[in-house]
């Protein structure tokens, strides 16, 4: 199983009770595909800023609920889960992100194999400059 994050916008027409039921429905869709939840964030109401006249940002809505879920799912089943998400009319927009292995390891506490650092070429040390020479150069510059 691979780690994913689902970020989605829900229609602002929901009441708080309906919003909780809808969130549970999305969780059940993940579980029906054989996935496991790792983190569920409560939806938060967000306003869209910067709307230009005649330009609709998200289906002519000025606000929506933003929700995120972190879950584990077999990569072969992500397509069927996404089809089921598309059929939900109350989801205005969504994105499913695959979590990189390093973040996944941090979440689960697994250790990743360390790679060897690249070898740096050995350079010869530069010749040291005497303090008297530096002072002499500074005086020449300042006198000009």
Secondary structure, DSSP 8 states (H G I E B T S, - for coil): -EEEEEEEEEETT--HHHHHHHHHHHHHHHHHTT-EEEEEEEEEEEE-----TT--SBTTBSEEEEEEEEEEE-GGGHHHHHHHHHT-TTEEEEEEEE--HHHHHHHHT---------------------HHHHHHHHHHHHH-
